[in-house]
């Protein structure tokens, strides 16, 4: 699996979880600890940017889940 495929899968997973939890991108940014540009969430979900581990951790935390569950691309559990 190459880098762009991994980024797209992680982005898709983030979007799926966010939508299942009924959270908008703006709400997700508001729940995140720290300062993040709202357009960055869109880029992450589209697989157009490589988020840091800290950013992924903050996204997972804002959606009340473990980082490992968020980036587990073979899991369907939330």
Secondary structure in CASP SS format (residue, H / E / C, confidence):
PFRMAT SS
TARGET T0000
AUTHOR 0000-0000-0000
METHOD secondary structure of the structure
MODEL  1
X C 1.00
X C 1.00
X H 1.00
X H 1.00
X H 1.00
X H 1.00
X H 1.00
X H 1.00
X H 1.00
X H 1.00
X H 1.00
X H 1.00
X H 1.00
X H 1.00
X H 1.00
X H 1.00
X H 1.00
X H 1.00
X H 1.00
X H 1.00
X C 1.00
X C 1.00
X C 1.00
X C 1.00
X H 1.00
X H 1.00
X H 1.00
X H 1.00
X H 1.00
X H 1.00
X H 1.00
X C 1.00
X C 1.00
X C 1.00
X C 1.00
X C 1.00
X C 1.00
X H 1.00
X H 1.00
X H 1.00
X H 1.00
X H 1.00
X H 1.00
X H 1.00
X H 1.00
X C 1.00
X C 1.00
X C 1.00
X C 1.00
X C 1.00
X C 1.00
X C 1.00
X H 1.00
X H 1.00
X H 1.00
X H 1.00
X H 1.00
X H 1.00
X H 1.00
X H 1.00
X H 1.00
X H 1.00
X C 1.00
X C 1.00
X C 1.00
X C 1.00
X H 1.00
X H 1.00
X H 1.00
X H 1.00
X H 1.00
X C 1.00
X C 1.00
X C 1.00
X C 1.00
X C 1.00
X C 1.00
X C 1.00
END
